[in-house]
Amino acid sequence: MSRSRPPIPLPDALPEAVRTLLTELRDMKEGSGYDLRALERKTHASRSSWGRWLSGETWIPLDAVASLAELCGADVRRLEILWEIADQARRHPQPSREEAVPVADAVQVADAVPVADAAPLQDTAAQADEMPAAGPEDAGSSKAGRSGGRRVLFLGAMVGCTVTAGAAGVALGAALHGTPVSGDGGGQPSPQTARPQVKVITRQEALARTRAWHPHSPQRVPYDQAASHQGYRTDGSGYASMVLGLPKPGPNSALLQASYCRYIQQSALRPGDLVIKASGSAGVREVLIFERWTSGKHTAYWAYQQRRGYGTDHLISREGLAPKSGHHGCRPYNLRDDQVG
């Protein structure tokens, strides 16, 4: 009787976030019963590519992660977030694995992380110089008795395809500096609510920043997911990140929705709020910056958007207003109402 060979151990030098991602993907593959030949038949990638990706030899593309998640019936959005965290970790590695925040410490704050649409726990990665990855000065910042200016972000990663019952859980913690901010001009959120630290701006300031990319003019910034302008990616989420002053190069749409804003009804949209579609393929995800309703009937609205095939645009949109469109109204945590008088 032939036996399948055990998976090749992952390299010891991998960052913990990368190890978490690959461990989940490998367990998903094993739980589904697919071998590399099956993955080659069912996806657009070769058997050798899957072998290199899952062994940690080469970095796995985001589209491949989404393909495997869809094949296994897993939560694509959560795995995209996990990929984003891992991608940040590999590009901004910590000095040593021993200095990383212990997984057990991250588990203790799991309930503090906002959850959207009852999806598995999600979180964000540190990005660019404004949000440095956890280093020696951050190790142990999640322990009791340390400064209240430090906090712990948690990512819950459930291992295996949905067809595999009772799969084990994997958790990853990352320590960051900062204090949380609220989004509606009200009181500060609970200190236990782990959110990235960003500068508070007013709605008027946000709309003023939209014009920095010269929407709907010959000087507009061309749309390109691989390019940058003023340090931000020149796609929809990158443009929205610039407008809100989020860490460069800007979180992707799933991270933007999960960690930098909260859901609101589309009827409650106000200037500077976002309309986000974070699910689906890269060709359908989008972010719009709400400006104003076209009329009191709330059937269409003016918005700013980094539009595919065009660039920075100021347009009338109805996205998100139809039932089951996949779009969500989102209110950024760092957006405040303008003072009156």
DAGI-V595311 format. One record per residue. N is the residue number from 1. SS is DSSP state (H for helix, E for strand, L for the rest). OMEGA is omega in whole degrees, 0 to 359 (* if undefined). Layout:
# DAGI-V595311
n = <N N>
ss = <SS SS>
omega = <OMEGA OMEGA>
This chain:
# DAGI-V595311
n = <1 2 3 4 5 6 7 8 9 10 11 12 13 14 15 16 17 18 19 20 21 22 23 24 25 26 27 28 29 30 31 32 33 34 35 36 37 38 39 40 41 42 43 44 45 46 47 48 49 50 51 52 53 54 55 56 57 58 59 60 61 62 63 64 65 66 67 68 69 70 71 72 73 74 75 76 77 78 79 80 81 82 83 84 85 86 87 88 89 90 91 92 93 94 95 96 97 98 99 100 101 102 103 104 105 106 107 108 109 110 111 112 113 114 115 116 117 118 119 120 121 122 123 124 125 126 127 128 129 130 131 132 133 134 135 136 137 138 139 140 141 142 143 144 145 146 147 148 149 150 151 152 153 154 155 156 157 158 159 160 161 162 163 164 165 166 167 168 169 170 171 172 173 174 175 176 177 178 179 180 181 182 183 184 185 186 187 188 189 190 191 192 193 194 195 196 197 198 199 200 201 202 203 204 205 206 207 208 209 210 211 212 213 214 215 216 217 218 219 220 221 222 223 224 225 226 227 228 229 230 231 232 233 234 235 236 237 238 239 240 241 242 243 244 245 246 247 248 249 250 251 252 253 254 255 256 257 258 259 260 261 262 263 264 265 266 267 268 269 270 271 272 273 274 275 276 277 278 279 280 281 282 283 284 285 286 287 288 289 290 291 292 293 294 295 296 297 298 299 300 301 302 303 304 305 306 307 308 309 310 311 312 313 314 315 316 317 318 319 320 321 322 323 324 325 326 327 328 329 330 331 332 333 334 335 336 337 338 339 340 341>
ss = <L L L L L L L L L L L L L L L H H H H H H H H H H H H H H H H H L L L H H H H H H H L L L L H H H H H H H H H L L L L L L H H H H H H H H H H H L L L H H H H H H H H H H H H H H H H L L L L L H H H L L L H H H H H L L H H H L L L L L L L L L L L L L L L L H H H L L L L L L L L L L L L L L L L L L E E E E E E E E E L L L L L L L L L L E E E E E E E E E L L L L L L L L L L L L L L L L L L L L L L L E E H H H H H H H H H H H L L L L L L L L L L E E E E E E L L E E E L H H H H H H H H H L L L L L L L L H H H H H H H L E E E E L H H H L L L L L E E E E L L L L L L L L E E E E E E E E L L L L L L L E E E E E E E L L L E E E E E E E L L L L L L L L L L E E E E E L L E E L L L L L>
omega = <181 179 176 180 178 180 177 179 178 178 181 186 182 172 184 180 177 179 179 179 184 177 179 181 179 178 175 179 181 181 181 182 179 170 183 177 179 178 178 181 188 178 181 182 181 178 181 178 178 179 180 181 186 176 182 181 175 184 183 179 180 180 178 176 179 179 180 179 179 180 182 182 181 181 184 183 181 179 175 176 178 177 181 178 180 180 176 183 182 179 177 186 174 181 180 181 181 183 179 178 180 179 182 179 180 181 183 181 182 184 183 186 179 179 182 177 178 178 176 183 182 175 186 178 172 183 175 186 181 183 186 175 182 180 182 182 182 185 179 182 180 181 181 176 179 186 178 179 177 179 183 175 185 171 176 180 181 188 170 175 178 179 181 183 174 180 182 180 177 182 178 176 176 182 179 173 168 175 184 177 177 188 188 181 179 181 178 177 180 178 181 181 185 178 178 180 177 181 177 176 179 178 179 178 180 180 176 180 179 184 179 179 172 183 175 178 179 181 182 180 180 178 177 180 183 182 179 177 184 178 181 174 183 170 186 181 176 177 178 178 176 182 183 180 180 181 178 3 180 176 174 187 180 178 178 181 187 191 185 179 178 181 171 174 179 180 181 183 178 184 180 175 183 168 189 166 187 181 180 182 181 181 181 179 181 178 175 178 185 175 183 175 178 178 179 179 178 178 177 183 171 182 171 183 169 193 179 178 182 184 185 187 172 193 172 184 172 181 177 183 178 178 176 179 183 178 178 169 184 178 181 180 185 180 181 176 177 179 181 178 *>
